[in-house]
């Protein structure tokens, strides 16, 4: 923990766990605190490195021992050169309680950056919310600041890997939506939004023709699978109470 100045906790939404989660946590050595958000209960607390805490309830992130929080997926990373810029922006927050960061999706040799930055940084006390294509972000109550610091999401090194990641993340999203009590509505338009965001994303590297369609399909299908898993969770709970 830093002895002075702005403190920043990194929250990782766990999906597959294991070596992937270990690698994600290792990339966050710069954070003043590291927290694993595990709504699906897929990670054993004893398996986490020393100093890393685990939460199943998203509402408890307020207990993070830091003034600011940054939310990342298990397959996402905040580029190293952006960390210093982020801390500087937080030191000069000027009353803002949330900040937006651009997010790029990387699959094979293609990298696509969305045109709408994601609200991934917030002061402690700002709740999580759902936006667009089942995107988990912080829910701002006022204007958000922008930071020149990118989040890069690795969709996988192969199509098989991407599909495995899709299923695991869909399960975690379903559990999070269920635990928080967010509405399950949007099955028609949320997948369309998720795919459309990739189709209009900027190509930063590689030949984005086919790759763009593959990533867009993965993003849309992830939302469909998440809703299917959410429906299954809620149906099973009703059957248990019957």
WOKAKA-V93539 format. One record per helix or strand. SS is the DSSP state (alpha for helix, beta for strand). FROM is the first residue (numbers start at 1). LEN is the number of residues. If there is no record, write none. Layout:
ss = <SS:SS>
from = <FROM:FROM>
len = <LEN:LEN>
This chain:
ss = <beta:alpha:beta:alpha:beta:alpha:beta:beta:alpha:beta:beta:beta:beta:beta:beta:beta:beta:alpha:alpha:beta:alpha>
from = <8:18:33:45:52:58:68:76:80:98:103:110:118:128:135:145:151:159:189:202:208>
len = <6:9:5:3:4:6:6:3:12:4:5:4:6:4:4:2:6:22:11:4:34>
